[in-house]
Amino acid sequence: MAVIDLNADVGERGPESLADDLAILDAVTSANVACGFHAGDPDTMRAVCAGAVARDVRIGAHVGYDDRANFGRVDRDVAPDRLRAETATQLDVLAAAAAAVGGRVSYVKPHGALYSRAAADRSTAEAIVDAAAAFDPGLAILGPPDSRLLEAAAARGLTGAAEGFADRAYLADGRLVPRTQDGSVLTPTGAVAQAEEIACAHRATAADGTPVALDVASLCLHSDTPGAAGLARDLRERLERAGVEIRAFA
């Protein structure tokens, strides 16, 4: 039987989206909680963590660049020492929110432009992993397959989990289609089909039709994808009908 974790980025849009975030948590097994730098605030963190604890959903620190104006989706050249300190700060804030409702942080996943840079840049990857290891050597790291981030996690003895994306289109080289291009976010029908293909066949079909090998432990859904709450439910139902076991990776 195939086994996959379903994760979602939550806590990014404030109290007005809390109902949607909680609906997403009904379907996923891991929650990437915004830690206040690219998005999020203490009250929302606490509420989302409480929802995760009530549903036995793992809590992950979705750490990003300190750049709320651009939602953390613009690349920045941040020195490793500063990035290590910023990651540690975000971990501390989320851990306090989780502890207040009886939860704990289980893993770290970079957000947006930081995720992309950590995939390819060794110093960025090592700064994030160093901060995670110093905070708790039992934390897992969620990131792109065959990335510098997962290499750094392995070098520090942290568990690394490769991630695929249900709702984002792929290029033939395995990277995501940039959000500036049409078709970068899949339709609900396309996302559900891609999730099943990745979970069951260990591949995705790129935008140009090329098959892309993807052996991953987790599938991501973005909470700002239109209709994300309903899509999360549909993803889980489709995968379970296909015989996939949905189980947290951390």
N, C-alpha and C positions, 0 to 999 in steps of 0.2 A: 504494500500500500504506500502511495506517495504521501509525504508529510510536508506541510508548509505552514509557516507563520504568516499571519496577516497583520501588517502594521499600518498605522495612519498618523499623519501629522495633525496634532490637535492643540487647542489652547492658543491659536494664533490670531483669532479675530475678536477676542474680548468677550464680555458677558453676553452680548447680543447673539452670539453663535453657540452658546453653551448647550442649548437643547439639541442642536445638530451634532455637536461633538459627542454628547452622551449617546445619541442614537448611533453614531459611528462606533462607539465603544461596545455597543450591544453585539457587534458583528466581528470585531477584530480581537486579536490576542496580545498585541503590543501597541502601546501608545507613545508616540514621540512628542513629548510635551515641550512647547516653546518655553525658554528659560529667561525671557525678558530682554534679550539683546536684539534679535531681529524682530521679535514680537512677544506678546505675553505680559502678564502682570501677576503679582502674588496671589490676588484673590482668584483669578482664573486658574492659575496653577493648582491652587488648593482644591478648587471645585472639580477640575478635571481629574486630579489624583484621587479624590474621593470616589468619583465615578469609576475609575479604573480599579480601585481596591474592591468596591462593591461587586464588580464583575469578574474579579480574578484576572484582570488584564495587567500585563507587565508594564512598568513605568520606565520610559527611556528619556534621557536628557537630550533634547534636540537643540544642540548648541550651534550658535551662528556668529557671524560678524556683528560687531556693535554698530548696526546700521539700520535703524528702524525706518528711515526715510525711503530706503530702497528694498525693504523687506528681506535684507540679507541676500539678495539675488544679484548683486554687483560685485565682481571680484575686487579684492583689496589686498595690498601688499603689507601684511602685518608681520612684524618681527616675531620669531618663534617664542622668545621670552614673554612678550606681551600676549601672544595667542595662548600660551600655556596658562598665564594668569587669568585671562578672560574665560577660558574653559573652566578653570577651577572655580571662579566666581559663580558661573552659571550652575555648576554642579551643586555648589553649596546652597544656592537659593532654591533650586528644585528639591534637593534633599530635605530641606526644612519644611517645604510645603507638603511633601509626601509623608514625612514623619508625623506631621500634625494631624493626619487623617489615617494613621496606622499603616502607611505604605513605605516603600523604599525604592530607590533608583536601581534598576537592574542592568542597564546598558546605556551606551552613548552613541548617538548618530549625529554627525554634522548636518547642517542645513544649507540648502541652496548653493551659493558660490563657494562657501567653505567646503562643502561636500565635494564639489568638482575639483577644487584645488588640492584637497587632501588625497584625492584619487591618484593624482599624478606627481605631486610635490612631496619629496621625502621629509623635508624639514617641517612642513605644515602637518603632515601625518604624525610625525614623531611628537610634535608639541601637544597635539590632542591626546594621543595615547599616553604620553608622560603624565599629563594632568589626570587622566582617568585612573591610571595605575596608582598614582599618589593618593587619590581620593579613596579608592577601593580596588585592590588587585583582583577582586572577584567580578568586577564589571566586565560585560561583553562589549564588543565594538561591532556596530552594524555599518556596512559600507559596500561599495561596488566590488564585484568580482575581480580578482587578479589586480587589486589596487595597492598603491603604496600604503594606504590606510590599514588594510588587512595584513600586509607584510609587517608593518610596525607593531600591530597588535600581537602577532605571532612572536616577533622578536622579544617583546616584553612579557611573554607568557600569558597574555590575555586571550580569551576566546574571541575569535572573529567569525562573523556570520555574513555571508554574501547576500546581497539584496537585488531583487528585480523590481520592476515597476508595472503595475497593472494598467494605470491610466495614462502613461506617457509613451509616445511613439519612439521607436529605436531607429538609429542609423545602421548601415551595414557593418560598421566597425564596432558596434556594441555600445556606442555612446547614445545619449538621448538626443532627439531632435530638439534644437534650441527653441525656447518658448517664443522667440521672435518670429518663428516660421509658422505658417499655416499648418494645421494638422498635428501640432506638437502634443496636444492633449486629445486623447482618443474619445470617441463617443462612448456612451455606456455600453452599447452592444459590442463595440470593438474592445473595450477594456475587459469585459467579462470573457470574451473569446481569448484574448491575450493571456489573461490570468490562467485559464485552463491549459493553454498551450505551454506556458512556462512551467506550471506545476507538474503536468503529466508527461510532456515531451521534452522538457529541459531545453526549450528553445523559444525564441520569438521570431516573428516575421517582420523584418525591417520595412520602413516606408517604401522602399524600392522593390520589395518582394524577396529580398535576400534572407535566407534563414540565418539566425544569429544564435549560437550556442549559449545557453544561460543555465548554469547549474547553481541554484540559489536556495537559501534556507528560509527566505522571507520575501513577501510581496508587499509593496507599498501602495497606499492610496492617499492622495492629497485631499485635505479637507476643503480646500478652495476650488476643487474641481466641481463644476455644476452638478447638483444632485448627489453629492458625495454620500449622504446618509443612506439614501436608497441604493446607491451603487455598492456600498459596503455590504449591505444585506444580500444583494443579488450575487456579488462575488462569492460570498460564503456559501450560499445555497447552490450555486453552479458547481463549485469545487467539491462540496460534499456529495452532490449527485454523481459526480465523476469518480467518486471513491477516494477522494483526497482527505486525509486526516488533518484538521486544522489544530495546530499546537504551537504554543509559544516557544521561541528558540532559546530564550534566556531563562 
